[in-house]
Amino acid sequence: MADNSVVLSTTYDPVGTESRWQNLWEENGIFTPDPSASGEPFAVVIPPPNVTGSLHMGHAFNTSLIDTIVRYQRLQGKNVLCLPGTDHASIAVQSILEKQLKKEGKSIEKLGREAFLSRAWDWKAESGGRIVDQLRRMGYSVDWSRQRFTLDEGLSAAVSEAFVRLHEEGLIYRGEYLVNWCPASGSAVSDLEVEMKEVDGYLWHFRYPLTEGPLANGTAFLEVATTRPETMLGDVAVAVNPSDERYRDLVGKELTLPFAGRKIPVVADEHVDQSFGTGCVKVTPAHDPNDFAIGQRHNLPQITVMNKDGKMNNQAGCFAGLDRFEARKAVVEEMKKQGLLVKVENHRHSIPYSDRGKVPVEPLLSTQWFVRMHSMAASCREYLEQQQPCFVPNRWEKVYRDWLTDIRDWCVSRQLWWGHRIPAWFVVSETGGRLTEKTPYVVARSEDEARLKACEQFGDLIDIQQDEDVLDTWFSSGLWPFSTLGWPDENNADFKCWYPTSTLVTGFDIIFFWVARMTMMAGHFTSQIPFQDVYIHGLVRDEQNRKMSKSLGNGIDPLLLIDRYGTDALRFALVREVAGAGQDIRLDYDRKKETSATVEAARNFANKLWNATRFAMINIGSNSNEVLDKIDYSILQPSDKWILSRLARLNQQTTKKYKTYALGEAAKGLYEFAWNDFCDWYLELIKRRLQSDQPLTELAIQDQKVARQILFNSLSQLLIMLHPLMPHLTEELWHALTGASEQTFLALQSWPECNEDHLDDSLESSFSDLFESIRMVRNLRAVAGLKRTQNVPVRFITSRKDLIKMLSESRADIQALTWAEDVEVLNPKQALLQPLPRALAAVSGELEVILPIEGFVDLGALCERLNKDMTKANKEIQALSERLANPNFTDKAPTTVVAECRSKLAEAQSQSALARKRLDDLN
């Protein structure tokens, strides 16, 4: 260690410090690993944020957790790759660009595909670059040289390869099926892009007349109930349960569909719930998934009465051209006029909404591309039996398993232009110049390969034309953990070194959107689960405990907090708030002032560390080389042994918590040690040794050296353990403390060795008693209103021999830290022989503290103040007692309010009793 000439400023500037270290880390490429380097491989591929906007609090939270993990693993000597990237977000980007075009008076159709895609790439360059710059501000220790984008050349090749292989294996097929259609985005969406919302709606009861007239029993019609009257125009049957005695004689009869005049049969099907509505269900196979299944079982026709823009088509007759919701009102009105509306009931039910388009989805028949999922899901369930992957916390394993168990084929085509264009080409022959749904096609990795395949299969042809649709964004995201490492080239050095990856960190809301799709794709293509652990975290909620969303307008811009408090403060605050893996966190935020007490507390912690390091540097001074000498443990003071025991225990506990993803607990433990053990106690205890104004003996000189050595070692180790949480601050302080060059980085140091020989439970317990005794004296001095310059004697009384020994040996420390004139330590028998002055007293366990104050304070004024405190507490006791005695309050108020009232009563009673005791002591 060279002589340290670095001088820390009196105040900490987070913005300047963080910017400098981010640039130095990147310029020196310290997070760019070599696959051939030594060290156990450890890899994380970050969840790629969409290129549609800017950093939000969810990104900040996820980033803080991931970076804490990877920085810890780097300190453990592992060969760490943290790979960044962004996602092209098909639906979101296209929606944004279409809105821009609309404002400009243009349309996507008139612009054309090539011009639109050029515009989309310009958008990606601007928006994607912005979010990457913002992620850099978070101090992400990722390898930016390996940054990937889901539409870049390598990943696009991987997508084509995966599609072709799945098609060749019969796992991708094309067919007409009922899909979730989003009229707003003009595309099919998967089941997982659908959000069910509870809405207040209606249940309309309609009469469908029997075609041949009334039966012998007088029945002239069947009554059906529906929540979507507009779809009746596509009805092809009415279904009843075969066990329903009410309608058994009607099965096989025909009804006449109002408006259309179409004859439709009455069919029997087990799916029908006899208890819902009338027990008669209108069957519209082209507009409802359950009806689609009934139609398949009974070989019923499929009649689509709605266009993909949500308007009724020509099959809707007189209602053609109306929007679906306008048609709903019109159909009800016409049925009412014809006397076929029986009644309307209020009905609360779930409506499927498009997660992207934010409108109700419409089940529509459409020719789409699908992936068969059952075999891939079954394989993942087998891996799960071997704890592959391992979920943290493990309760999310059931959610993952349930998704894999109840799975449908995946509709992967989207009617968009921005994205991976489906690698399928349709044959255009002499007799079929225009493509139809049943046109022959070939699937290939490139257009040249497609032409060869088409010629081989169909002979001479005029041309081929690529499918207009693109793949679902989650298709490319499902390949992310291995496509980013070079797949399908499994000999790629990165792939061989870091695949499968180590840990996936993500929110619970995309366990199936993303996690399950990655495991299914990876299991199929690489025969390995793509990550060992899946660390599931919760959401960041606002100050009212609400989920942050654009619709609520309650999001918090993390950059506002970073500008005010610094990145490290925000990171530490977010991680420290994690009560447990998978649980949501609540971040307090004053929207008017744009401040957060939680983040401000973390910034104050940073300031505390800054000042502690300045203290250490001032006291080490020109002795910076000797702190690296071998420590002579034979001359350690008890306080030195105590801090070394606490440090070893901290190392043990923090290592375990980091390893098991108990990151919030790790942050809390480091905070408590740094603030309380190190700053508040150890630094105060060694000040007297380091700053003596008396001539130093040889022994005192050696004692000072040891104190500086313990100070240096404790602080340097603390900074390393804190580094994963507060990387910029700790890098700055470590350099200042050690005098390391700018080409040497704390981020690449080794985790401090834990010396278990230093652990001493008995010593730690004794020091806890010592600190409690000092706190008691300080509290009594505060009650008395004593100034620091007023040196008052202190008397301790206890029957515990170990405590007497500790207090006696620590007289000098107690005297210095309590500004005492003198310190007496007595057993109860000795105390009885001593005169009892007028004093304040306090008791904790087996220790009593006496603080004589006669002659130091105005006793009359003190008694008057204590009487006022007692009177105030008694009034509060009376008010709270009356409130709790009122059944109207205890029975009707929320339990949390009642509990808070009882807590306040207990506190008031304690305050009153304490004031009474102090008055008794003085009298």
Secondary structure, DSSP 4 states (H G I P E B T S, - for coil): ---------SS--HHHHHHHHHHHHHHTTTT---TTSSS-EEEEEPPPPBTTS---HHHHHHHHHHHHHHHHHHHTT-EEEEE-EEB--HHHHHHHHHHHHHHTT--HHHH-HHHHHHHHHHHIIIIIHHHHHHHHHTT----GGG-EETTSHHHHHHHHHHHHHHHHTT-EEEEEEEEEEETTTTEEE-GGGEEEEEEEEEEEEEEEEBTT---TT---EEEEEES-GGGGGG--EEEE-TT-TTTGGGTT-EEE-TTT--EEEEEE-TT--TTSTTSEEEE-TTT-HHHHHHHHHHT------B-TTSBB-GGGGGGTTSBHHHHHHHHHHHHHHTT-EEEEEEEEEEEEEETTT-SB-EEEEEEEEEE--HHHHHHHHHHHTTTSSEEESTTHHHHHHHHHHS---EE-EES-SSS-B-SEEEEE-TT--S--TT--EEE-SSHHHHHHHHHHHH-S-SEEEE-S-EE-HHHHHHTHHHHTTTTT-TT-HHHHHH-SEEEEEEEGGGIIIIIIHHHHHHHHHHSS-SEEEEEEE--EE-TTSPBP-TTTT----HHHHHHHH-HHHHHHHHHHT--STT--EE---BTTTTB-HHHHHHHHHHHHHHHHHHHHHHHHGGGTTGGGSPP-GGG--HHHHHHHHHHHHHHHHHHHHHHTT-HHHHHHHHHHIIIIIIIIIIHHHHHHHHT--SPPPHHHHHHHHHHHHHHHHHHHHHHHHHTTTSHHHHHHHHHHHH---TTS-GGGSPPPP--GGG--HHHHHHHHHHHHHHHHHHHHHHHHT--TT--EEEEEEES-HHHHHHHHHTHHHHHHHHTEEEEEEE-HHHHHHS---SEEEEEETTEEEEEE-BTTB-HHHHHHHHHHHHHHHHHHHHHHHHHHT-HHHHHHS-HHHHHHHHHHHHHHHHHHHHHHHHHHHH-
